[in-house]
Amino acid sequence: MSDWAVTIHRLWASVSSIASREELAGLVLPPLLELPGAVGAWGLRHTTGERITEFRWAGLPVDDRAALALAAGEPAGAWLAEHGIAHAAVTRFEGNGDVGGTMMVLLDATGDPEQAGLALKQVADVTREAIRRLAAHRAEQAQQTRDALLAEASLQMDAVLDRAQTMRRVARMAVPAIAEGCLVYLVDDDKAELRSAVHIDMRRLSALLADEEVAGRLAELAAAAVSVRTEALLPGNRIVDVQVLRARGRTSGVLIFMFDRPAADVPPAHFLRDLTHRAALALDNGELYEQRRREVVAMQQHLLPRRLPRADGLEFAASYTVGDRVMEVGGDFYDVVLRADGVAGALIGDVCGRGVDAAALTGMARHTLGALLQEGLSPARALSRLNESLRREGSWRFLTAGIALFRPDGDGFAVQWSSCGHPPPLILRRGAAAEHGRGGGIPIGVLPRLRVGRSRFRLGPGDTLVMYTDGLTESRDPEGRMFEDAALPQVLERLRDAPPETLVRELSAAAAGFGSSGADDDIAVLAIGVTP
């Protein structure tokens, strides 16, 4: 095997290990200098036109004018003669897309142009295959990167159901990994409203949006966007790509990607469409969730009293917080009834489960207990009647309940607490630390004969009784700690001597905001204060 054949074999064997064009130039150009009479080996990268974008050389450095002339097949005799070059072997090949290349060997008078031309074509074949492999490897890496971006985008967007937060995440994820800027518009009645905007240079973006003409053009693009890919140019050579946020037959808005880069480096249209579709699904899920949540909240309100009554010497306040993660009507309830003899009855309860059946039992339990108390039945008798009703119907559901009767007693009230498996109330005495009342009893609907926990105490002027469901105390933070253990004592101390309205509002908010996940379960709080 000749020395040149060994060289070509070595070049082909090295093709698979080439990782960059610099390595490729270092591989294929030096062997050409070993040809007889060779004084220079040049490699040029160019578009399908005549624009040269890169030079590589071995031996005699590249001269721009001479290289352009030789690549175009034009004479460059003066420069060649000045540098003692008698011949130039030139071969040109086209690569993938609009990128090609030209290779040439410069020979002095001792060189053989025909032999150099054959050798150059063999090296060009190696170069062409190496470039093909490099392009395929880059395309594979780019696809893997895009797949990873899509997967991460889906995880990030699916992690929230709040539409405003989703829109912010979409814009942040797109920049800078996908584009230099991203605008999120919501479109309603052919009007586009900018809801989120992110750019690698926010000052530039702010200046751009401050230009009324440019901002107007962007809004017009968003409002008039259709399902096909739309491109436009903004001042400063910014390429804008408009994608419609459409999922399940509903159009929610438009994504505008801003690319401050050559058009060839803009991500493929199918990738932008895929990302936009995932964003549209996340926004649509958020809309469906918010709609369902509104329905749940509205239905829940129908299960609660529209307003609490007024009673001499007593102040009532209540709060109901629907759990962030729930999509069904809950079973928490409360009510206050006033009897003709001046006794006030406050009741609270929690039905097992959620949904329509739980809602039906919630309404029945609240109205039954309220009606029986108002008729003068004792709390124990009212609770037993409800238990008998559940047992008679054969319902598998059960509920916990607590009733507090307030009888006028001098300047305060004597309180009779009756409980069926319900959390004990909080007794907040004026100027003193909070006390826990007594619970006891078993849930309603479990046993044929009901067991009721009972206790008595007195509330004076400025004292408050707080009744609640377990959603308050069992709210958990990310570490699994319960609100009752980790934060309730501090909150109660902070709220010492606060009026009932403030108590229910602040307690509910503190429990719902405990940790980062919000309230998992519904929270009902009912406070009854003795007015000074």
QUINORCOR-V292289 format. One record per residue. RES is the residue in three letters. OMEGA is omega as a letter, one per 30 degrees, with the letter a starting at -180 (999 if undefined). Layout:
<<RES;OMEGA> <RES;OMEGA>>
This chain:
<<MET;a> <SER;l> <ASP;a> <TRP;l> <ALA;l> <VAL;l> <THR;l> <ILE;l> <HIS;l> <ARG;l> <LEU;l> <TRP;a> <ALA;a> <SER;a> <VAL;a> <SER;a> <SER;a> <ILE;a> <ALA;a> <SER;l> <ARG;l> <GLU;l> <GLU;a> <LEU;l> <ALA;l> <GLY;l> <LEU;a> <VAL;a> <LEU;a> <PRO;l> <PRO;l> <LEU;l> <LEU;l> <GLU;l> <LEU;a> <PRO;l> <GLY;a> <ALA;l> <VAL;l> <GLY;l> <ALA;a> <TRP;l> <GLY;a> <LEU;l> <ARG;a> <HIS;l> <THR;l> <THR;l> <GLY;a> <GLU;a> <ARG;l> <ILE;a> <THR;a> <GLU;l> <PHE;l> <ARG;a> <TRP;l> <ALA;a> <GLY;a> <LEU;a> <PRO;a> <VAL;l> <ASP;a> <ASP;a> <ARG;a> <ALA;l> <ALA;l> <LEU;a> <ALA;a> <LEU;a> <ALA;a> <ALA;a> <GLY;a> <GLU;a> <PRO;l> <ALA;a> <GLY;a> <ALA;a> <TRP;a> <LEU;a> <ALA;l> <GLU;a> <HIS;l> <GLY;a> <ILE;a> <ALA;a> <HIS;l> <ALA;l> <ALA;a> <VAL;l> <THR;a> <ARG;l> <PHE;l> <GLU;l> <GLY;l> <ASN;l> <GLY;a> <ASP;a> <VAL;l> <GLY;a> <GLY;l> <THR;l> <MET;l> <MET;l> <VAL;l> <LEU;a> <LEU;l> <ASP;a> <ALA;a> <THR;a> <GLY;l> <ASP;a> <PRO;a> <GLU;l> <GLN;l> <ALA;l> <GLY;l> <LEU;l> <ALA;a> <LEU;l> <LYS;l> <GLN;l> <VAL;l> <ALA;l> <ASP;l> <VAL;a> <THR;a> <ARG;l> <GLU;l> <ALA;l> <ILE;l> <ARG;l> <ARG;l> <LEU;a> <ALA;l> <ALA;l> <HIS;l> <ARG;l> <ALA;l> <GLU;l> <GLN;l> <ALA;l> <GLN;l> <GLN;l> <THR;l> <ARG;l> <ASP;l> <ALA;l> <LEU;l> <LEU;l> <ALA;l> <GLU;l> <ALA;l> <SER;l> <LEU;a> <GLN;a> <MET;a> <ASP;a> <ALA;a> <VAL;l> <LEU;l> <ASP;a> <ARG;a> <ALA;l> <GLN;l> <THR;l> <MET;l> <ARG;a> <ARG;l> <VAL;a> <ALA;a> <ARG;a> <MET;a> <ALA;a> <VAL;g> <PRO;a> <ALA;a> <ILE;a> <ALA;l> <GLU;l> <GLY;l> <CYS;l> <LEU;l> <VAL;l> <TYR;l> <LEU;a> <VAL;l> <ASP;a> <ASP;l> <ASP;l> <LYS;a> <ALA;l> <GLU;l> <LEU;a> <ARG;l> <SER;a> <ALA;a> <VAL;l> <HIS;l> <ILE;l> <ASP;a> <MET;l> <ARG;l> <ARG;l> <LEU;l> <SER;l> <ALA;l> <LEU;a> <LEU;l> <ALA;l> <ASP;a> <GLU;a> <GLU;a> <VAL;l> <ALA;l> <GLY;l> <ARG;l> <LEU;l> <ALA;l> <GLU;l> <LEU;a> <ALA;a> <ALA;a> <ALA;a> <ALA;l> <VAL;a> <SER;l> <VAL;a> <ARG;a> <THR;l> <GLU;l> <ALA;l> <LEU;l> <LEU;l> <PRO;a> <GLY;l> <ASN;l> <ARG;l> <ILE;a> <VAL;l> <ASP;a> <VAL;l> <GLN;a> <VAL;l> <LEU;a> <ARG;l> <ALA;l> <ARG;l> <GLY;a> <ARG;l> <THR;a> <SER;a> <GLY;a> <VAL;l> <LEU;l> <ILE;l> <PHE;a> <MET;a> <PHE;l> <ASP;a> <ARG;l> <PRO;a> <ALA;a> <ALA;a> <ASP;l> <VAL;l> <PRO;a> <PRO;a> <ALA;a> <HIS;l> <PHE;l> <LEU;l> <ARG;a> <ASP;l> <LEU;a> <THR;l> <HIS;l> <ARG;l> <ALA;l> <ALA;l> <LEU;l> <ALA;l> <LEU;l> <ASP;l> <ASN;l> <GLY;l> <GLU;l> <LEU;l> <TYR;a> <GLU;l> <GLN;l> <ARG;l> <ARG;l> <ARG;l> <GLU;l> <VAL;a> <VAL;a> <ALA;l> <MET;l> <GLN;a> <GLN;l> <HIS;l> <LEU;a> <LEU;l> <PRO;l> <ARG;l> <ARG;l> <LEU;a> <PRO;l> <ARG;l> <ALA;l> <ASP;l> <GLY;a> <LEU;l> <GLU;a> <PHE;l> <ALA;a> <ALA;l> <SER;l> <TYR;l> <THR;l> <VAL;l> <GLY;a> <ASP;a> <ARG;a> <VAL;l> <MET;l> <GLU;l> <VAL;a> <GLY;a> <GLY;l> <ASP;l> <PHE;l> <TYR;l> <ASP;l> <VAL;l> <VAL;l> <LEU;l> <ARG;a> <ALA;a> <ASP;l> <GLY;l> <VAL;l> <ALA;l> <GLY;l> <ALA;a> <LEU;l> <ILE;a> <GLY;a> <ASP;l> <VAL;l> <CYS;l> <GLY;a> <ARG;l> <GLY;a> <VAL;a> <ASP;l> <ALA;l> <ALA;l> <ALA;l> <LEU;l> <THR;l> <GLY;a> <MET;a> <ALA;a> <ARG;a> <HIS;l> <THR;a> <LEU;a> <GLY;a> <ALA;a> <LEU;l> <LEU;a> <GLN;l> <GLU;l> <GLY;l> <LEU;l> <SER;l> <PRO;a> <ALA;a> <ARG;l> <ALA;l> <LEU;l> <SER;l> <ARG;l> <LEU;l> <ASN;l> <GLU;a> <SER;l> <LEU;a> <ARG;a> <ARG;a> <GLU;l> <GLY;a> <SER;l> <TRP;a> <ARG;l> <PHE;l> <LEU;l> <THR;a> <ALA;l> <GLY;a> <ILE;l> <ALA;l> <LEU;a> <PHE;l> <ARG;l> <PRO;a> <ASP;a> <GLY;l> <ASP;l> <GLY;a> <PHE;l> <ALA;a> <VAL;l> <GLN;a> <TRP;l> <SER;a> <SER;l> <CYS;l> <GLY;a> <HIS;l> <PRO;a> <PRO;a> <PRO;l> <LEU;l> <ILE;a> <LEU;a> <ARG;a> <ARG;l> <GLY;a> <ALA;l> <ALA;a> <ALA;l> <GLU;l> <HIS;l> <GLY;a> <ARG;l> <GLY;l> <GLY;a> <GLY;l> <ILE;a> <PRO;l> <ILE;l> <GLY;a> <VAL;a> <LEU;l> <PRO;a> <ARG;a> <LEU;l> <ARG;a> <VAL;l> <GLY;a> <ARG;l> <SER;l> <ARG;l> <PHE;a> <ARG;l> <LEU;l> <GLY;l> <PRO;l> <GLY;l> <ASP;a> <THR;l> <LEU;a> <VAL;l> <MET;a> <TYR;l> <THR;a> <ASP;l> <GLY;l> <LEU;a> <THR;a> <GLU;l> <SER;a> <ARG;l> <ASP;a> <PRO;l> <GLU;l> <GLY;l> <ARG;a> <MET;l> <PHE;a> <GLU;a> <ASP;a> <ALA;a> <ALA;a> <LEU;a> <PRO;a> <GLN;l> <VAL;l> <LEU;l> <GLU;l> <ARG;a> <LEU;a> <ARG;l> <ASP;l> <ALA;l> <PRO;a> <PRO;a> <GLU;l> <THR;a> <LEU;a> <VAL;a> <ARG;a> <GLU;l> <LEU;l> <SER;a> <ALA;a> <ALA;l> <ALA;a> <ALA;a> <GLY;a> <PHE;a> <GLY;a> <SER;a> <SER;a> <GLY;a> <ALA;l> <ASP;a> <ASP;l> <ASP;a> <ILE;l> <ALA;l> <VAL;l> <LEU;a> <ALA;l> <ILE;a> <GLY;l> <VAL;a> <THR;a> <PRO;999>>
